[in-house]
C-alpha cells in the first residue's frame, strides 16, 4: 500500500466463512500499517471471531444500530445514527464499503472520505479464471487496495491462553480428554445438509469403529436438528453436544480436537483457521471454491452433475435461491455413507500421533 492512513474503517465480509478468508488481509494490513487505528465493522455472529484480536483496535457490529442483515433498508433514524457515528469517528480511510450492509454503504458513499475497495467484480474475475476461493480474495485485495498478500499466508484465528485453558477444562469435565473428533451437522440451508440420520450413524461409526470421542457443534436455529441427533445417539457414552456458543469458544474447542467433520459451512472455515484437518461434505457447492486447502482437507462431493451449481463464482446456488432442488432429489442427500466412512477413516488415521518404537 503506497499511502499513509492513521484511522481506518474496514467493512468486514458478512458470513463466517467469508470473514475467515479475509484474515490474511488483516495480517498484512496490520504489518503495513502497524500504528494505525483499525476498526472492523461487520455482522453477528461472524464478528465474534475478531473480538479481542490485536489485528483490530475495535470491532463493531451493524446490529448495534438495529441493522438486521446486508439488505436491510433500515429507516431514516438508523441512517442518521450511523451517520453521526461515522462523522464522530473521523476516519481518514474506509476499506471495502461494497461489502457493507445497504444502509451503511449509502451513508459512506455520501461522505467525503477516501475509499479503497476490494470490488466484488475483481473477485469474480479471479474465480472466473479458475482460482480457488482464498487466492481470489487475496488477488482482489491486490487490485482493490494495492495490498500484496503472500500466496502462502493462511487464515488464522488467534486464541488467547485463557481461552485455550477454558476449552481444555471443559473437555476434561466432560471426559473428552483424548482423540476428540468434532462433528457439525448443520449448514446455512437444508439443501447443504447431509441427512441427520446419516450424521447419527457417522457419530456411531467414529465412536464404535474408530474408538474416538465425539464433540458435536450446533448453532442458532439448530435445536431441532440437535435434538433429533441426540435421540438417535443417546446410548453413545463418548459423545457430547454443545450449541449456541460464542464463536471464540467454538474455535477454542475445535483447536483441541483432532479432526473436523461436517457440511460446507462457516464452521468448516473456523475449524481450518485453528489448524484443524477437515473432511467436508459438498452438495450444491463445489470443493474447488470453498474447501480450506491451507490445512489437510478432504472432500466428499455429490456425484450428481447439476447445471445450476456455480463452478467459478461465490454465492448461493440457484436451488437455494429458489428454496428447493431444481433437478429432483437434493444432491447432498445422495452422498454415499460408505464413501464418507472411508474418507473419515483415512483422515482420522492421518491425524493420529505417530507411534514410535
N, C-alpha and C positions, 0 to 999 in steps of 0.2 A: 504494500500500500504506500503510495507516494505522497501522503498528506499527513497532517497532524490533526488530531481531534482529542479533546480532553473530557468531553461529556457526551456519551453515545447512548442512544436508544436502539436496541436490537429487537426487532419484531420476530419472535421465535416462531418456528414452524408449529403447526397445530396439534398433530397427533403424537402419540408416544414414540412410534417408530420413526416418524419424520424428525422429531426433535433429537432422538438418539443419533441419527445420521448427520445431524448438524454439529455434534460435539467436536469433531476435529477442527471445524471452522472456529469454534470458540477457543480451542487451544492455540491456534495460530494467531487469532486476533489479539489474545492476551499477550502472546510473545512479541508481537509487533508493537503493541501499544501498552506496555506494562504499567504505566502510570495513569492511564485513562480511567475515568469512572464509567462503567458499562452497566446499564440497566437492561434486563431482559423482560420483555412484555410478551406474555403468552396466555395459554388457556389451561384450565384444570382439566384432567389431573396431570397432564404432561409436565407442567412447570414444576411439579413437586420434585422431579428428578434433580433440578438445579438449586433447590433450597439449601443454603449453606455452602454452596460451591464457590470456591475462591476465583473461578474464572469470571464471575459476575459480582458486581458490588451489591446488586439488589435484583430481586425477582418480583415482578408484579403480575397479577392475574387479571384478565379482562373481566372476570366475574366480580371483581371489586366494584365495577360500575354497573353491575347487573346485566352485562352483555352475555348472552347465553351460548352463542356459537358463532362461527365465522360469518354466516349470512344474516345474523340477527340485525334488522334495520334499526332497532332501538328507537328511542324517541328523542325529541329535541333537548330535553333535560339531560339525558345521558351525554349527548354530543357536547353540551355546554360544560358539563362536569369534566369530561375528558379534555376538552379544550383548555379549561382552567388549569388542570394538572400539567398538561404539556407545556403551556406557557410558563408556568411557575418553575418547571424543572430546567429551563434554559439549555436544552440540548443543542450542541453545535453540529451534530451529525445523526441522521436516522438511517439505519440499515434495514432493508427488506420490508418496507411497508406493504408491498404486494402480497405478503404472506399474512397480513394482519386481518382482523375482523373488519367487516364492511364499514361500520361507523368510524373505526379507528383510521382506516385509510382515508375516508372522506375528510376527517379533521386534519390529518397530517398533510395531505396534498393542498390544503388551503393555506398552510403556514409557509413562511419564507425560511425554511431550514434545509440545509444541504442533505441530499438523499443519495445513497448508493443502494442498488437493488440487485439481488440475485433473481432477476426476472424469470418467472416460470418458463418463458419461451426459451431461455438459454438452457434450462434443464431439459426441456423437451427435445432440443436439438441433440444433446448428448445421448439421451435414451433412444432417440430415433436412429442414431448411428450404431446402436447395439451395445452401448456401455452398460455395465451393471450399475445399480442404483447409487451406491456410495460414491463411485467415481464421477458420476454425472453431477452429484451435489457439489463435489469439490471443483469441478470444471465450471459450474455456474458461479461459484464464488470468485474464481479467477477472472471470469468475464465481467461479472457484475460489480465486484468490489475492488478488483485489481489485487486480490489476495492469493498468493501461491500457497496451496496446501499440499504438503508432501503426499505422494501417492500411497506411501506405506503407513501413514497415520491412521489410527483406528479409533472409533468411538470408545470412550471410557467414562464410566460413572465413578467419581472419586468418593469413596466411602470414608467416613471418619472412624478412628479406632473404637470409639464408644458405640457406634452403630454396629460394627462387626462383633463387639463383645456381647451386645444385647441379642444379636441373632444366634450366637453360639449358646448363650444361656437358655434361650427359648428352645432350641433343638435338644439340648440336654434334658430340660424339663419334660419334653415330650418323648424322651427315649430314642430320639433320632440322632445318634451320635456318630454314625459312620455310614458310608455308601448310600447317601441320600440322592434319589432321583426326583427332580422337580417335574410336575406334570400340570399343564394348564389346558383344560378342556374348552375354554371359552374363545371367543373371537368377536369382532365388531359386528358380525352379521351371521345369521343362521346358515347362510349359504357357504360360509367359510368354516363351519364347524363339523368335524367328524362326529358321527352319532355318539351320544352319551354312553350307550350300551357298549360300544367298541372301546371307549376310554375306560370304562369299568373293567372290561376284560384285560385291557392293557395294564392297568394298575395291578390286577391279579397276576399277570404274567411277570411283571417286574418284581413283585414280592415273592411269589412262589417258585418261579423258574430261575430268575437271576439272583435271588437272595438279597435284594436291596430293600431299603426303606423308601417310602413314597411320601412326598410332601406336595399336596395339591393346592394350587393357587386359583382363586376366583376373585373377580372384580365386581363393581356395581352392576346391578341388574342380572346377576347370575345366580341368585339364591335358589331358584327352582332347579337349575341345572345341577348345582352342587348338592342339593337335597336328593335328587334322583341318583346321582353318582354315589352319595353316601349310603343310600338304601341298598344299592347293588353291591357295595363293598363293605358292609358293616361288620363282617366277620374277619376282615383283614386287620391284624393287630399292629402291623408295622406301617400304618398309613395315617396321615393326619391332614385335615383340610383347614386352610386359612383363607379368609376372604376380607375384602374391603380394607386392606392395609394401605397405609401411606406408601407411595412408590419407592421411597428410600428404604423403608422396611422390607419391601419386596426384594429390592436389589441386594440388601444385606443378607437376606435369607438365601437368595439364589447363589450368592457368592460362596456359600457353604456347601452347595450341592455338587455332585459330580457330573450331572447331565441334565439337560432340559428337554422335555418332550411336549409338543403342542401343535396347535394350528398356526397358520400365518397370522400373527397378531403383534401388537405393540410389546407384549410381554416377551416375545421371542427376541426382539431387538434389545430389550432391557437385560435379558439373560446374557446375550452376547457381549453387552457393554460392561459386564463384570467378569468377562473372560470365560464364560460357561460354554462348553461344547453343546451343540443343539442338534436335534433331529426334528424336522418340521414337516407337517402335512399340508400340501397345497392342493386346493380345488380350483376355484375360478381365478386364482392369481398364479404367477409364474415364479419359480425359484430364481431365474436369471435376474429379475429386478429386485427381489426382496430378501433372498436368503443371505444372512450375515456371513460373508466369506472371510471376515477378519479373524474368525475363530474356527476351530474344527467343526464343520457343519455338514449335515446330510439332509437331503430332501426326499420325501416320498410324494410324488405327484400323481394326480389322476391321469389315467391313460386316455381319457376321452379328448378327442380333438374338437375343441369348441371354437367356432368362428367369432364369438363375442368376447373371448378372453384377450385383454390387452397384452401384447408381446413386447412393446417398446414405448410404453408410456405409463407413468404413475396414474393413479385414480381408480375409482370404483369400476369394476366390470359392469357391463350392461345389465346382467342378471340382477345384481344388487340394486342398481338404479331402478329397475323395473319391479323389484320386490319378489321375484320368482325366477326359477330356472327357465331359460328360453329354449331348451332343447329336450326337455323331458325330465329325467332323474338328475338331481343336483350332483355335479361331478365329485364333490368331496365325499358323497355317500358311497361312491364306487371304489374308493381306495381299499385295497385288499388287506385285511388284518394280518394275514400271513406275511405279506411283504413288510408291513410295519414292524412286526415282531422281529423279523430277520434284520432289519435296519437298526432297530433298537439294541438287539443283541450285539451286533458289531460295534455300534457306537459306545455301548457300555463297556465292552471289553477294552476298547482303546482308552477309556478313561480310568481304568483301574491302575493303581500304583504298580510299578514293576516289582516283581518278587525276585530278590537276589539270593543266591545260594549262600 
